[in-house]
Amino acid sequence: MYTNIISENRGVVQIITINREDKLNALNVNLIQEIGQEVARLNAEKNVRGIIITGKGGKAFAAGADISEFAHFNEAEAKEMSAKGGKVFSCIEQSEIPVIAAVNGYALGGGCELTMSCHVRIASENALFGQPEVNLGVPPGYGGTQRLAQLIGRGRALDMLITAKSIDAIT
């Protein structure tokens, strides 16, 4: 049914696994849409009591956006991609079913934004969170600036956003 995620039912819990391990689970347009479709489907069916989103393998939850996919985008295409992703992340945030991010490894850029849209974040010891978009000359594209400030405070969020500093699971 999906090409970029694996969705498996474990009784009252649905586990959505980002399945692009060879690309450090980098987010692309199709992957983001697949997550959105699955979360919407689960909310409509109401057969589960919890959703867990995780990344395949131990290196990365999602190491940001797949730059090879959007590097050639013009301004209109970039805005469209950002709007579509923002809509999916808002769908996750507004889910009636609790959504948990099980963070294993890197959660950078869009991957970090995905964790922020979840209701709960549980991180492994090797988890690393960051918003390195400033290094590419672009802002976080899926509502991450607002969510980050809400979660860790305005000052810390601004520091992470303008310096591209990352934080680990303990921090």
Backbone hydrogen bonds, N-H to C=O, Kabsch-Sander energy under -0.5 kcal/mol:
donor,donor_aa,acceptor,acceptor_aa,energy
6,I,17,T,-2.2
8,E,6,I,-0.6
8,E,15,I,-2.6
10,R,13,V,-3.4
12,V,10,R,-0.7
13,V,10,R,-0.9
14,Q,50,G,-2.4
15,I,8,E,-3.0
16,I,14,Q,-0.6
16,I,52,I,-3.6
17,T,6,I,-3.2
17,T,15,I,-0.6
18,I,16,I,-0.5
18,I,54,T,-3.2
19,N,4,N,-3.1
20,R,18,I,-0.5
23,K,20,R,-2.3
24,L,21,E,-1.9
25,N,20,R,-2.9
26,A,23,K,-1.4
27,L,64,G,-3.0
32,I,28,N,-2.4
33,Q,29,V,-2.2
34,E,30,N,-2.6
35,I,31,L,-2.3
36,G,32,I,-2.3
37,Q,33,Q,-2.8
38,E,34,E,-2.4
39,V,35,I,-2.6
40,A,36,G,-2.4
41,R,37,Q,-2.5
42,L,38,E,-2.5
43,N,39,V,-2.1
44,A,40,A,-2.1
45,E,41,R,-2.5
46,K,42,L,-2.1
49,R,12,V,-3.6
50,G,12,V,-1.3
51,I,98,P,-2.5
52,I,14,Q,-2.8
53,I,100,I,-3.2
54,T,16,I,-2.5
55,G,102,A,-0.6
56,K,18,I,-2.5
61,F,106,Y,-2.0
62,A,106,Y,-2.1
63,A,24,L,-2.2
64,G,62,A,-1.2
64,G,108,L,-0.6
66,D,27,L,-3.4
67,I,65,A,-1.5
69,E,66,D,-2.0
70,F,66,D,-1.0
71,A,67,I,-1.9
73,F,70,F,-1.7
78,A,74,N,-2.4
79,K,75,E,-2.4
80,E,76,A,-2.2
81,M,77,E,-2.5
82,S,78,A,-2.4
83,A,79,K,-2.5
84,K,80,E,-2.5
85,G,81,M,-2.5
86,G,82,S,-2.7
87,K,83,A,-2.1
88,V,84,K,-2.0
89,F,85,G,-2.7
90,S,86,G,-2.1
91,C,87,K,-2.0
92,I,88,V,-2.1
93,E,89,F,-2.4
94,Q,90,S,-2.4
95,S,92,I,-1.3
100,I,51,I,-3.2
101,A,120,V,-3.1
102,A,53,I,-2.8
102,A,100,I,-0.7
103,V,101,A,-1.0
103,V,122,I,-3.0
104,N,102,A,-0.6
105,G,103,V,-0.5
106,Y,59,K,-2.3
107,A,128,L,-2.9
108,L,62,A,-1.6
109,G,130,G,-1.9
111,G,108,L,-2.5
113,E,109,G,-2.4
114,L,110,G,-2.2
115,T,111,G,-1.8
116,M,112,C,-2.0
117,S,113,E,-1.4
118,C,114,L,-0.7
118,C,115,T,-0.8
119,H,99,V,-1.6
120,V,99,V,-1.6
122,I,101,A,-3.2
124,S,103,V,-2.9
127,A,124,S,-1.8
128,L,105,G,-1.7
129,F,167,I,-3.4
130,G,107,A,-1.7
131,Q,165,K,-0.6
134,V,131,Q,-0.6
135,N,132,P,-2.0
136,L,133,E,-2.1
137,G,133,E,-0.6
137,G,134,V,-0.9
138,V,133,E,-1.7
147,R,143,G,-2.1
148,L,144,G,-2.7
149,A,145,T,-1.4
150,Q,146,Q,-1.9
151,L,147,R,-2.1
152,I,148,L,-2.7
153,G,149,A,-1.6
157,A,153,G,-2.2
158,L,154,R,-2.7
159,D,155,G,-2.2
160,M,156,R,-2.4
161,L,157,A,-2.7
162,I,158,L,-2.5
163,T,159,D,-1.6
164,A,160,M,-1.6
165,K,159,D,-0.5
167,I,129,F,-2.8
169,A,127,A,-1.1
